[in-house]
Amino acid sequence: MQIEIIIVAVIVFGIMTITGQISINQLISDNQLLFLKLKEKDWDFLVRAKYGDNINPDILFNKRIKNALIVMTIAFAIFIKDLNAVKVLLIFVLGIFIFKTSYNDIKKYYQRHMADIDSMLPHYLKNLEILIQHYTVPVAIGKSMASAPEIFKEGLQEMIDSINSGDDTIEPYMEFARKYPVRDSMRMMRLLYRLSLGRQERKQEQILTFSRSISSLQQKARETRYKNRLEKMEGKTMSMLITTGIGLMILLILAVIQLMGI
């Protein structure tokens, strides 16, 4: 009887969704401010790190909410006959698990490609350093937009817009660093801001300091890439040794069994 109720409930829910009587998207839209409190601080950055500007982080976040709500609704329909506090808790835990799965997957992608993503900032800043020798910092940032990595372009545009609107504080630079929490982004944005305030006679000295910091950042990125490659090679070597050892043990056991049989 319970299976029949679940099937009927799913069919009715599907029909009402198709006809527009029930709209999960509208539910999410109406409660957007509430759902945004569940949004991870680094979600937008992680999405841009993986997909660039091809996917809107907010749309992908709403999809996570939608999937969690659908799973919770189905689970509620399954347990509705003998619902109790424990099963309600399990339904919420299941919803949280579904909601967090996409975030954990994209977080793992970032961790696997961390060295490549972190190396984008020093590479961009090195190109920016050349432009700063001939232009002011805001102008140099604007001219660097064309060659900047796709992941940084939106944040750079927001930084330029804030500076052009009259914000001469460090906040536009810090907002960029918060939006893209790659290695040493905060420190490099502070240096960039100080460089924008420097007097013309001290410009070369400040550029030299900025250049040394970029070189140090590039060196760290190279060391990280080398370390990751070394760990990967060590992992493969260990796997081969373990596989070979297990194979030899099996052969040895088979040989002993054969001798005992004789």
Contacts in CASP RR format, 6 or more apart in sequence:
PFRMAT RR
TARGET T0000
AUTHOR 0000-0000-0000
METHOD contacts of the structure
MODEL  1
MQIEIIIVAVIVFGIMTITGQISINQLISDNQLLFLKLKEKDWDFLVRAK
YGDNINPDILFNKRIKNALIVMTIAFAIFIKDLNAVKVLLIFVLGIFIFK
TSYNDIKKYYQRHMADIDSMLPHYLKNLEILIQHYTVPVAIGKSMASAPE
IFKEGLQEMIDSINSGDDTIEPYMEFARKYPVRDSMRMMRLLYRLSLGRQ
ERKQEQILTFSRSISSLQQKARETRYKNRLEKMEGKTMSMLITTGIGLMI
LLILAVIQLMGI
2 78 0 8 1.000
2 81 0 8 1.000
5 77 0 8 1.000
5 80 0 8 1.000
5 81 0 8 1.000
6 77 0 8 1.000
6 78 0 8 1.000
9 77 0 8 1.000
9 80 0 8 1.000
10 74 0 8 1.000
10 77 0 8 1.000
13 22 0 8 1.000
13 73 0 8 1.000
13 77 0 8 1.000
16 22 0 8 1.000
17 23 0 8 1.000
17 24 0 8 1.000
24 66 0 8 1.000
24 69 0 8 1.000
24 70 0 8 1.000
25 62 0 8 1.000
25 66 0 8 1.000
27 69 0 8 1.000
28 35 0 8 1.000
28 62 0 8 1.000
28 65 0 8 1.000
28 66 0 8 1.000
28 69 0 8 1.000
35 61 0 8 1.000
35 62 0 8 1.000
35 65 0 8 1.000
38 65 0 8 1.000
38 99 0 8 1.000
39 61 0 8 1.000
40 46 0 8 1.000
40 103 0 8 1.000
42 181 0 8 1.000
43 57 0 8 1.000
43 61 0 8 1.000
43 103 0 8 1.000
44 57 0 8 1.000
44 179 0 8 1.000
45 179 0 8 1.000
45 180 0 8 1.000
45 181 0 8 1.000
46 103 0 8 1.000
46 106 0 8 1.000
46 107 0 8 1.000
46 109 0 8 1.000
46 110 0 8 1.000
47 55 0 8 1.000
47 57 0 8 1.000
47 60 0 8 1.000
47 106 0 8 1.000
48 57 0 8 1.000
48 151 0 8 1.000
48 154 0 8 1.000
49 109 0 8 1.000
49 110 0 8 1.000
49 113 0 8 1.000
49 117 0 8 1.000
49 151 0 8 1.000
50 106 0 8 1.000
50 109 0 8 1.000
50 110 0 8 1.000
52 150 0 8 1.000
52 151 0 8 1.000
53 150 0 8 1.000
53 153 0 8 1.000
53 154 0 8 1.000
60 102 0 8 1.000
63 102 0 8 1.000
64 98 0 8 1.000
64 99 0 8 1.000
64 102 0 8 1.000
64 103 0 8 1.000
65 99 0 8 1.000
67 98 0 8 1.000
67 99 0 8 1.000
67 102 0 8 1.000
68 95 0 8 1.000
68 96 0 8 1.000
68 98 0 8 1.000
68 99 0 8 1.000
71 94 0 8 1.000
71 95 0 8 1.000
71 98 0 8 1.000
72 91 0 8 1.000
72 92 0 8 1.000
72 94 0 8 1.000
72 95 0 8 1.000
72 98 0 8 1.000
75 90 0 8 1.000
75 91 0 8 1.000
75 94 0 8 1.000
75 95 0 8 1.000
76 83 0 8 1.000
76 91 0 8 1.000
79 87 0 8 1.000
79 90 0 8 1.000
79 91 0 8 1.000
110 117 0 8 1.000
114 224 0 8 1.000
115 221 0 8 1.000
115 224 0 8 1.000
115 225 0 8 1.000
115 228 0 8 1.000
116 225 0 8 1.000
117 151 0 8 1.000
117 182 0 8 1.000
118 182 0 8 1.000
118 183 0 8 1.000
118 221 0 8 1.000
118 224 0 8 1.000
119 218 0 8 1.000
119 221 0 8 1.000
119 225 0 8 1.000
120 149 0 8 1.000
120 151 0 8 1.000
120 152 0 8 1.000
120 182 0 8 1.000
121 152 0 8 1.000
121 180 0 8 1.000
121 182 0 8 1.000
121 183 0 8 1.000
121 184 0 8 1.000
121 185 0 8 1.000
121 188 0 8 1.000
121 217 0 8 1.000
122 214 0 8 1.000
122 217 0 8 1.000
122 218 0 8 1.000
122 221 0 8 1.000
123 149 0 8 1.000
123 218 0 8 1.000
124 144 0 8 1.000
124 147 0 8 1.000
124 148 0 8 1.000
124 149 0 8 1.000
124 152 0 8 1.000
125 188 0 8 1.000
125 192 0 8 1.000
125 210 0 8 1.000
125 214 0 8 1.000
125 217 0 8 1.000
126 214 0 8 1.000
126 218 0 8 1.000
127 144 0 8 1.000
127 147 0 8 1.000
128 140 0 8 1.000
128 141 0 8 1.000
128 144 0 8 1.000
128 192 0 8 1.000
129 207 0 8 1.000
129 210 0 8 1.000
129 211 0 8 1.000
129 214 0 8 1.000
131 139 0 8 1.000
131 140 0 8 1.000
131 143 0 8 1.000
131 144 0 8 1.000
132 140 0 8 1.000
132 195 0 8 1.000
132 207 0 8 1.000
132 210 0 8 1.000
133 207 0 8 1.000
134 140 0 8 1.000
135 143 0 8 1.000
136 196 0 8 1.000
137 192 0 8 1.000
137 195 0 8 1.000
137 196 0 8 1.000
138 160 0 8 1.000
138 163 0 8 1.000
138 164 0 8 1.000
138 196 0 8 1.000
141 156 0 8 1.000
141 159 0 8 1.000
141 160 0 8 1.000
141 163 0 8 1.000
142 156 0 8 1.000
142 160 0 8 1.000
144 156 0 8 1.000
145 153 0 8 1.000
145 156 0 8 1.000
145 157 0 8 1.000
145 160 0 8 1.000
148 156 0 8 1.000
151 180 0 8 1.000
152 180 0 8 1.000
155 176 0 8 1.000
155 179 0 8 1.000
155 180 0 8 1.000
156 176 0 8 1.000
158 172 0 8 1.000
158 175 0 8 1.000
158 176 0 8 1.000
158 179 0 8 1.000
159 172 0 8 1.000
159 173 0 8 1.000
159 175 0 8 1.000
159 176 0 8 1.000
162 171 0 8 1.000
162 172 0 8 1.000
162 175 0 8 1.000
163 172 0 8 1.000
170 189 0 8 1.000
170 190 0 8 1.000
170 193 0 8 1.000
173 189 0 8 1.000
173 190 0 8 1.000
173 192 0 8 1.000
173 193 0 8 1.000
174 186 0 8 1.000
174 189 0 8 1.000
174 190 0 8 1.000
176 185 0 8 1.000
176 189 0 8 1.000
177 185 0 8 1.000
177 186 0 8 1.000
177 188 0 8 1.000
177 189 0 8 1.000
183 217 0 8 1.000
183 220 0 8 1.000
183 221 0 8 1.000
184 217 0 8 1.000
184 220 0 8 1.000
187 213 0 8 1.000
188 213 0 8 1.000
188 214 0 8 1.000
188 217 0 8 1.000
191 209 0 8 1.000
191 210 0 8 1.000
191 213 0 8 1.000
192 210 0 8 1.000
194 206 0 8 1.000
195 203 0 8 1.000
195 206 0 8 1.000
195 207 0 8 1.000
195 210 0 8 1.000
198 206 0 8 1.000
END
